[in-house]
Amino acid sequence: MAKIVKKKRRRLSFNGFAIVLFVFSLTAFLISNLLINTINTNLTIKIQKLTDELNTLKSDNQNLSFEIQSLENKERVYVIAQAANMNQTQENIVSVTGE
C-alpha cells in the first residue's frame, strides 16, 4: 500500500515575519515619499501661478487707479463741458460742506 504523506505547513517564524514587515514598510515608505514629493511640486507650481496672477491684478488695479484719477481731473471735465456748449454760471453752483 501507498504511504500517505502529510505536508507540513511551514509557519512563518518571527524573523521571517520581521523581514516581510520590513519589506512592506520600505515599499510603503518609498511610494508615499514619491507621492508627497509630487503633490508638493504641484502645490509649489500652483502657488507660483497664483502669485503671478496676483501681481498682474495688482498692476492692473494700479493702472486703473491712475486712469480714474486722470478722468476725474476738473480741467478735463471743464473742457468736455465747454465742448458740449455748457456754461458754468455762479447761480447754478451749490457748495456742500460736510460736518
ABEGO torsion letter per residue (X at the ends): XBBBBBBBBBBBBAAAAAAAAAAAAAAAAAAAAAAAAAAAAAAAAAAAAAAAAAAAAAAAAAAAAAAAAAAABAAAAAAAAAAAGBBBBAAABBBBBBX
